[in-house]
Amino acid sequence: MTSETTSAPAFRYVAVTFDCADPAELSRFYGEMFGLPVAYSSDDFVLLGGKDGAAGLAFNRLADYRRPTWPDPAQEKQAHIEVGVDDLDWAEEHLLKLGAAKAGSQPQPDRWRVLLDPAGHPFCITTLT
């Protein structure tokens, strides 16, 4: 089809890209967490792809990357993802072994936990989903 026969082109959600200092290290962390294979890799960019065309995550080297300082607004968190889990304690323990860190601020630790990936991006694990 051409633009003359359709009202809009087709779009597919592919990935969210995280800026970081080390794309290989950050993609290893998320790849292990979600079981996503590497779909594309270069020195400065890694794309983790889902199975059967499912959306993935990407990681881009940023030369002057600065870690988020959440909850301190000095360097905003930029973005974060919510991750559904069945058991908060078990998931937290596993992710800490993979290289995550537990954030100092835990607004509602009985409902969700705030962790920091190896590049400092906050993300939440929750049993609410």
Buried (B, 14 or more C-beta within 10 A) or exposed (E): EEEEEEEEEEEEEBBEBBBBBBBBBBBBBBBBBEEBEBBEBEEEBBBBBBEEEEEBBBBBBBEEBEBBEBEEEEEEBEEBBEBEBEEBEEBBEBBEEBBBEBBEEEEEEEEBBBBBBBBBBBBBBBBEE
